[in-house]
Amino acid sequence: MSCHNTSKAKGELIMETRELLLKGGKNGKLWDTTAVDLGLMMQRIHLPVDDEDHMPPKGKPQLTEEEARILHLWIKDGASFTKKVIELPGNDSLRVLAATFFKSPDVEVYDFASVDEGTITQLNTEYRVITPLATASPALSVNFYGVAQFKSEQLKDLDQIKDNIVSLHLAKMPVKDEDLKAIGNFTNLRDLNLAFTAIKGDGLKYLTSLKHLKQLSLSGTSVSANQLKPLMQVKTLKSVKVWNTAISNKDVASLKANFPNTNFGLGYNGDTVIAKLPTPFIKADKDKNIFNKTSVITIKSPIGGASTRYTLDGSVPDSISSPVYKKPFSINKSTIVNAKVFLKGWISSDNASSGFYKSGLKPDSIHLLTDPNPRYIVKAKKGKAFFDETLGSTNFNTAEWVGYKDNNLEAYLLFKQPVNISSVNFNMLVDAGSYIMPPAEIQVWGGENTESLQLLSKTTPLQPTSNSSSHLENFTATFPISRLKVIKLIVKQVKSLPNWHPGKGEKAWIFFDEIFLN
């Protein structure tokens, strides 16, 4: 957010005093108590995380729903720097929320040993952030980010620090009931956030071993009141958030008999912050993104009553013209499926995107005419990595990716017998912030031998006009059905990054994980 006024190291700016907060920055005042959306700060808090103006910036710890709610209520009440929470009426929304949110100054003392810093460093990734609760504290907080990158194994990886995890934040991750088995091993867990996950409730029985659990958020899930009963064994449980679930006020009244010391939060009365819908989850048959003939695609959203819309042409769905998802559907060719969730009164979800690829033909041999960057030569395996049916994630440092920078990709695909081919698909990574761009040009040549090649297709992919989040793109070259024994591929990288890019003038990278022939 470009509303900062005091200098720090390397030009970083930050608000440090009441005066600077009230003054604002180059974009104006931080808040406006008369505006419908309460001004700049609340606008930017509710921008998509990938937006460059989102606050806090991507990669930094994000505000929880409760923290955003506190800011909303504070600004709406006049943004006083002197009024105390205790001075507010007993039924005031800000006072009620603050009473459940702010912790006592008494710091809990933990009697377990600290984890080696090297272990924490090894477990930390871009999408799983592990931090001590305080300096020199043995207690750890674990936060997960990035829906598309989440895998159940990432929870099992935490087993080596299981005794030190006291806070676990999994909101909006595609966590399933079976995953709660691993969480049940974190015996010192105090705070568990499962809001807007894919759990249905049957797995809550695995949490009965958490004898220190105090806070549990199940908001936006499919759990029912009856499925909460196993948690009666957790005597330390003080708060369970169940807003936007099937649990009603009537259910809460009956639950009180079994949970006399537990507060069940069904939400807030009065005006509420406009919340952002969780990102939908797209999957194929047997969770495989590569198929032989057809594949059935399922799109899931945890929000009942919301409308999920999707596209198959690479565009981002809108709330009006894009098809509404009603039931699983079949595809019979390589397709990028995009999906978003919409609901009146809510901010639409982030776009979910997943590529599904028809495996098609494979060459009998591959001859690379140009080498990838030296760090990727071993991964390339003389071109075989492009046809191993192993897709990469948005992390280009994994074994699936092969990167080119100083050379274009040029390769011969050779067949012992002629084959009929009409398209070549390239699954590639685009991450402008890491200098990874779409190809500048794709050429496909074909013929009987290397001396008789003809140009079958030449395409010029669109280039991004601004920075965007890391994502996968499928670039397709199509041409009339041709009977071929040799295919020559030429994929050219951008020779000079555009003026808007921080590295303008430098060469761009191109990254491949798979090539599909059909």
C-alpha positions in Angstrom: 0.0 0.0 0.0 1.5 3.3 -1.1 0.3 5.3 1.9 3.6 5.4 3.9 5.4 8.3 5.3 8.5 7.5 7.4 11.7 6.0 6.0 13.2 2.7 6.8 16.1 0.7 5.4 16.3 0.3 1.6 13.5 2.9 1.1 10.8 0.9 2.8 8.2 3.1 4.4 5.9 2.5 7.3 3.4 4.4 9.5 4.7 4.8 13.1 2.7 7.6 14.7 -0.9 8.8 15.1 0.0 12.0 13.1 1.4 10.0 10.2 -1.7 7.7 10.1 -4.0 10.7 10.1 -2.0 12.5 7.4 -2.1 9.5 5.0 0.1 9.1 1.9 0.3 10.1 -1.7 -3.1 8.4 -2.4 -4.9 10.4 0.3 -6.3 9.6 3.7 -6.3 6.1 5.0 -10.0 6.1 5.9 -13.2 8.0 5.5 -15.8 7.4 8.2 -18.5 8.8 5.9 -17.8 6.6 2.8 -19.8 3.4 2.2 -16.6 1.3 2.0 -14.9 3.4 4.8 -12.0 4.5 2.5 -8.7 3.5 1.1 -7.4 1.1 3.9 -10.5 -1.1 3.9 -10.6 -1.0 0.1 -7.1 -2.4 -0.1 -7.6 -5.0 2.7 -10.3 -6.6 0.6 -8.5 -6.5 -2.7 -7.3 -10.0 -4.0 -4.1 -11.1 -2.4 -2.4 -11.1 -5.8 -3.3 -7.5 -6.5 -0.2 -5.3 -6.1 -2.2 -2.8 -4.0 -3.5 -5.5 -1.6 -2.8 -4.8 2.1 -0.8 -6.4 3.7 1.4 -7.2 0.6 1.5 -10.8 -0.7 4.0 -12.8 1.3 3.4 -10.9 4.5 1.2 -12.3 7.3 -2.4 -11.6 6.3 -5.2 -10.1 8.4 -7.7 -12.6 9.9 -11.4 -12.1 9.4 -11.6 -10.9 13.0 -8.8 -8.4 12.6 -10.4 -6.9 9.5 -13.7 -6.8 11.4 -12.1 -4.8 14.2 -10.6 -2.2 11.8 -14.0 -1.9 10.1 -15.9 -1.3 13.4 -13.2 1.1 14.7 -13.3 3.3 11.6 -17.1 3.2 11.5 -17.2 4.3 15.1 -15.1 7.3 14.3 -11.5 6.0 14.4 -10.8 7.4 17.9 -7.3 7.0 19.2 -8.3 7.7 22.8 -11.6 5.9 23.4 -11.1 2.7 25.4 -12.9 -0.6 24.5 -14.2 -0.8 28.1 -16.0 2.6 27.6 -18.2 1.1 24.8 -21.7 -0.2 25.5 -21.8 -3.8 26.7 -23.7 -4.9 23.5 -21.4 -2.9 21.1 -20.1 -5.1 18.3 -16.6 -3.8 18.7 -16.5 -4.5 22.4 -18.0 -8.0 22.0 -15.5 -8.9 19.3 -12.6 -7.4 21.2 -13.5 -9.4 24.3 -13.2 -12.6 22.4 -10.2 -11.6 20.2 -7.7 -9.8 22.3 -5.7 -12.0 24.6 -4.9 -11.5 28.2 -1.5 -10.0 28.9 -0.7 -13.1 30.8 1.7 -15.1 28.6 1.3 -18.8 28.7 4.4 -20.7 29.7 5.2 -23.8 27.6 7.0 -26.7 29.2 8.2 -28.4 25.9 11.7 -28.0 24.4 12.4 -25.7 21.4 12.9 -27.0 17.8 16.2 -26.6 16.1 16.1 -23.5 13.8 17.5 -25.5 10.9 14.4 -27.8 11.1 12.1 -24.8 10.9 14.0 -23.3 8.0 13.8 -26.6 6.2 10.0 -26.9 6.7 9.3 -23.3 5.7 8.1 -22.8 2.1 6.4 -20.0 0.2 3.1 -21.6 1.0 3.7 -22.9 4.6 5.1 -20.3 7.0 6.3 -21.5 10.5 7.1 -18.8 13.1 7.7 -18.8 16.9 4.9 -17.2 18.9 7.5 -14.9 20.5 11.2 -14.5 20.6 12.9 -17.6 22.2 9.5 -19.2 22.6 9.3 -23.0 21.9 5.7 -22.6 20.7 5.2 -22.4 16.9 2.5 -21.0 14.7 1.9 -22.6 11.3 0.0 -20.8 8.5 -0.8 -22.2 5.0 -1.3 -20.1 1.9 -2.0 -21.0 -1.7 -5.0 -23.3 -2.4 -3.5 -24.8 -5.6 -0.3 -25.7 -3.8 -1.8 -27.5 -0.8 -1.3 -31.2 -0.5 -2.1 -33.5 2.5 1.6 -34.6 2.7 2.4 -31.0 3.8 0.6 -31.7 7.1 2.4 -35.0 7.6 5.7 -33.2 7.0 5.0 -31.3 10.2 5.2 -34.5 12.3 8.8 -33.7 13.2 7.7 -30.5 15.0 4.3 -31.9 16.2 4.9 -31.2 19.9 5.6 -27.5 19.3 2.7 -26.5 17.1 0.2 -24.4 19.2 -1.5 -22.5 16.4 -2.5 -23.9 13.0 -4.2 -21.8 10.3 -5.7 -23.7 7.4 -8.6 -21.4 6.4 -9.7 -21.8 2.8 -7.3 -24.7 2.1 -8.8 -27.9 0.5 -8.4 -29.8 3.8 -10.5 -33.0 4.0 -11.7 -35.0 7.0 -9.0 -37.6 6.5 -6.4 -34.8 6.9 -7.5 -34.3 10.5 -5.7 -37.5 11.4 -2.4 -35.8 11.0 -3.6 -32.7 13.0 -4.7 -35.0 15.8 -1.0 -35.7 16.4 -0.3 -32.0 17.3 -1.0 -32.7 21.0 -0.1 -29.1 22.2 -2.4 -27.4 19.7 -4.3 -24.5 21.2 -5.8 -22.7 18.2 -7.1 -24.4 15.0 -8.6 -22.6 12.1 -10.4 -24.9 9.6 -12.8 -22.2 8.2 -14.0 -22.6 4.6 -12.2 -25.9 4.2 -13.6 -29.0 2.5 -14.2 -31.0 5.8 -17.7 -32.4 6.3 -17.4 -33.2 10.0 -16.7 -37.0 10.2 -13.0 -36.3 10.8 -13.6 -34.2 14.0 -13.3 -37.5 16.0 -9.5 -37.3 15.2 -9.2 -34.1 17.2 -10.2 -35.7 20.6 -6.5 -36.2 21.4 -6.0 -32.4 21.5 -6.3 -31.9 25.2 -5.1 -28.3 25.1 -7.3 -27.1 22.3 -9.1 -23.8 23.1 -10.1 -22.1 19.9 -11.6 -23.9 16.9 -13.0 -22.3 13.7 -15.3 -24.4 11.5 -17.1 -21.4 9.8 -18.1 -22.0 6.2 -17.8 -25.8 6.4 -20.4 -28.6 6.0 -20.3 -29.7 9.7 -23.5 -30.4 11.5 -24.3 -30.1 15.2 -24.4 -33.9 15.7 -20.8 -34.2 14.3 -19.5 -31.9 17.1 -20.3 -34.4 19.8 -16.9 -36.2 19.8 -15.4 -32.8 20.8 -17.1 -33.2 24.2 -14.0 -35.0 25.2 -11.9 -31.8 24.7 -12.6 -30.1 28.1 -10.3 -27.1 27.3 -12.4 -26.0 24.4 -13.6 -22.4 24.9 -14.7 -21.1 21.5 -16.0 -22.8 18.4 -16.9 -20.6 15.4 -19.7 -22.1 13.3 -21.1 -19.2 11.3 -22.3 -20.0 7.8 -22.7 -23.7 8.6 -25.8 -25.9 8.9 -25.7 -25.2 12.7 -28.6 -22.9 13.9 -29.4 -21.0 17.0 -31.6 -23.9 18.0 -28.7 -26.3 17.6 -26.5 -24.1 19.8 -29.0 -24.1 22.6 -29.0 -27.9 22.7 -25.2 -28.0 22.4 -24.9 -26.0 25.5 -26.0 -29.0 27.6 -23.0 -31.0 26.3 -20.5 -28.0 26.1 -21.3 -25.9 29.2 -18.0 -24.0 29.0 -17.8 -23.5 25.3 -19.0 -20.5 23.3 -20.4 -21.2 19.9 -20.1 -18.2 17.5 -22.8 -18.0 14.8 -21.6 -14.7 13.5 -22.1 -11.0 14.2 -25.3 -9.0 14.5 -25.7 -5.7 12.6 -23.5 -4.5 9.7 -20.8 -6.9 8.7 -17.6 -6.7 6.7 -18.2 -7.9 3.1 -16.3 -11.1 3.1 -14.4 -12.7 0.3 -15.6 -16.1 -1.0 -13.1 -19.0 -0.8 -11.6 -20.2 -4.0 -13.3 -23.3 -5.6 -11.4 -26.6 -6.0 -11.2 -28.2 -9.5 -10.4 -31.9 -9.9 -10.5 -34.6 -12.5 -11.1 -38.4 -12.4 -8.7 -40.1 -9.9 -7.1 -36.6 -9.4 -5.2 -37.0 -12.6 -4.6 -34.0 -14.9 -3.5 -36.1 -17.8 -6.0 -38.4 -19.5 -6.1 -40.8 -22.5 -9.6 -40.3 -24.1 -11.9 -38.3 -21.8 -11.9 -36.9 -18.3 -14.7 -35.9 -15.9 -14.2 -32.6 -14.2 -15.7 -31.7 -10.8 -15.7 -28.2 -9.3 -16.3 -27.9 -5.6 -17.1 -24.9 -3.4 -17.8 -25.0 0.4 -20.3 -22.2 0.3 -23.9 -23.3 0.1 -26.2 -21.2 -2.1 -23.3 -19.6 -4.0 -23.1 -19.7 -7.8 -20.0 -21.3 -9.3 -19.2 -20.3 -12.9 -16.6 -21.7 -15.1 -14.9 -21.3 -18.6 -13.1 -23.7 -20.9 -11.5 -21.1 -23.2 -8.8 -19.8 -20.9 -10.8 -16.7 -19.9 -11.7 -15.7 -16.3 -15.3 -16.4 -15.5 -17.7 -13.5 -14.9 -21.0 -13.4 -12.9 -23.3 -12.9 -15.9 -22.3 -14.7 -19.1 -20.1 -17.6 -18.0 -21.8 -21.0 -17.6 -23.0 -22.0 -14.1 -21.5 -25.2 -12.8 -24.3 -27.6 -11.9 -22.8 -31.1 -12.2 -19.5 -32.8 -13.3 -18.8 -32.6 -17.1 -16.6 -34.4 -19.6 -13.8 -33.1 -21.7 -12.1 -34.9 -24.6 -9.2 -32.5 -25.4 -6.6 -30.6 -23.6 -8.4 -27.8 -21.7 -7.7 -25.1 -19.1 -10.6 -24.9 -16.7 -11.2 -21.7 -14.8 -13.8 -21.3 -12.0 -15.0 -18.5 -9.7 -17.6 -18.4 -7.0 -20.2 -15.6 -6.8 -22.8 -14.7 -4.1 -24.7 -11.4 -3.6 -23.2 -9.4 -0.7 -19.9 -11.1 -0.9 -16.6 -10.4 -2.8 -16.2 -13.0 -5.5 -13.6 -15.6 -5.0 -10.1 -15.7 -6.6 -10.0 -17.5 -9.9 -9.2 -21.1 -9.7 -7.4 -22.5 -12.8 -6.3 -26.0 -13.6 -5.1 -27.6 -16.8 -6.1 -31.0 -18.0 -4.2 -32.6 -20.9 -4.9 -35.4 -23.4 -1.8 -37.5 -23.4 -1.7 -38.3 -27.2 1.3 -39.5 -29.1 4.9 -39.7 -28.0 7.9 -39.6 -30.3 10.3 -42.6 -30.5 13.2 -40.3 -29.9 14.0 -36.6 -29.2 17.0 -34.6 -30.3 17.5 -31.3 -28.6 19.2 -28.8 -31.0 19.6 -26.2 -28.2 20.4 -26.8 -24.6 18.4 -25.4 -21.7 20.1 -23.3 -19.0 22.9 -25.3 -17.5 21.0 -25.8 -14.2 18.3 -27.6 -16.1 20.3 -29.8 -18.4 20.1 -32.8 -16.1 16.4 -32.4 -15.7 15.9 -32.2 -19.5 17.1 -35.8 -19.9 17.7 -35.3 -23.6 14.2 -34.1 -24.0 12.4 -37.0 -22.3 11.3 -34.8 -19.5 8.8 -33.2 -21.9 6.9 -36.4 -22.4 7.0 -38.1 -18.9 3.4 -37.1 -18.1 4.5 -35.3 -14.9 3.1 -31.8 -14.4 4.8 -29.1 -12.4 3.3 -26.7 -9.9 3.8 -22.9 -9.9 7.2 -23.5 -8.2 9.8 -23.5 -11.0 12.5 -25.0 -8.7 10.9 -28.4 -8.8 12.1 -31.3 -10.8 9.4 -31.2 -13.4 10.5 -27.9 -15.0 13.1 -27.2 -17.7 14.1 -23.6 -18.2 15.6 -21.8 -21.2 17.0 -18.3 -21.1 20.1 -17.8 -23.4 18.7 -20.1 -26.1 15.3 -20.7 -27.7 14.0 -24.2 -27.5 14.7 -26.1 -30.7 14.1 -29.8 -31.0 13.4 -32.7 -33.4 10.7 -35.2 -32.5 11.4 -38.4 -34.5 9.0 -41.3 -35.3 9.9 -44.7 -36.7 6.6 -44.8 -38.6 4.5 -41.9 -39.9 1.8 -40.6 -37.6 -1.2 -38.3 -38.0 -0.8 -35.1 -36.0 -2.9 -31.9 -36.0 -1.9 -30.1 -32.8 1.0 -29.5 -30.4 0.3 -28.3 -26.8 3.0 -26.8 -24.6 2.3 -26.7 -20.9 4.4 -23.7 -19.6 4.9 -21.5 -16.5 4.3 -17.8 -16.5 5.7 -15.8 -13.6 6.5 -12.2 -14.7 7.9 -11.3 -11.4 10.5 -14.0 -11.8 11.2 -13.0 -15.4 9.3 -16.0 -16.8 7.2 -14.9 -19.7 5.1 -16.6 -22.4 7.0 -17.4 -25.6 7.5 -14.6 -28.1 6.8 -17.1 -30.9 6.0 -20.8 -31.5 6.8 -22.6 -34.7 6.0 -26.1 -35.7 7.6 -27.7 -38.7 7.0 -31.2 -40.1 7.8 -33.6 -42.8 9.2 -37.0 -43.9 12.7 -36.2 -42.8 14.8 -33.3 -41.5 15.6 -32.2 -45.1 11.9 -31.9 -46.2 10.3 -29.9 -43.4 7.5 -27.4 -44.0 6.1 -24.8 -41.7 2.8 -26.1 -40.2 2.0 -23.4 -37.7 3.4 -20.1 -36.4 1.7 -18.5 -33.4 2.5 -15.4 -31.3 1.2 -15.7 -27.8 -0.2 -12.6 -26.0 2.2 -11.1 -23.5 1.2 -9.8 -20.0 0.9 -6.0 -19.7 1.5 -5.9 -16.0 2.9 -8.1 -13.2 0.6 -11.1 -12.2 0.7 -14.1 -10.0 2.6 -17.2 -11.0 0.3 -19.5 -13.1 0.3 -22.3 -15.7 -0.6 -21.6 -19.3 -1.2 -24.0 -22.2 -0.1 -22.8 -25.6 -1.5 -24.7 -28.6 -0.3 -24.8 -32.2 -2.9 -26.3 -34.5 -2.7 -27.2 -38.2 -4.5 -29.5 -40.7 -4.0 -33.2 -40.0 -0.5 -34.1 -41.4 1.2 -37.5 -41.7 4.7 -37.0 -40.3 7.9 -38.8 -39.3 9.7 -35.6 -38.1 8.5 -32.6 -36.2 10.7 -29.6 -35.5 9.7 -27.3 -32.6 11.0 -23.8 -32.3 9.9 -21.8 -29.2 11.4 -18.4 -29.0 11.7 -16.4 -25.7 11.1 -12.7 -25.3 14.5 -11.1 -26.1 13.8 -7.9 -24.1 11.5 -7.5 -21.1 8.9 -4.6 -21.6 9.3 -1.2 -20.1 6.8 -1.8 -17.3 8.9 -4.7 -16.0 11.6 -4.0 -13.3 14.0 -6.0 -15.5 13.2 -4.1 -18.7 15.6 -4.9 -21.5 16.8 -8.2 -20.1 16.0 -11.6 -21.6 13.1 -13.5 -20.4 13.0 -17.2 -19.3 10.7 -19.8 -20.8 9.8 -22.8 -18.8 8.3 -26.2 -20.0 7.2 -29.3 -18.2 5.2 -31.2 -20.8 4.5 -31.3 -24.5 1.4 -33.0 -25.9 0.9 -34.3 -29.5 -2.6 -35.0 -30.8 
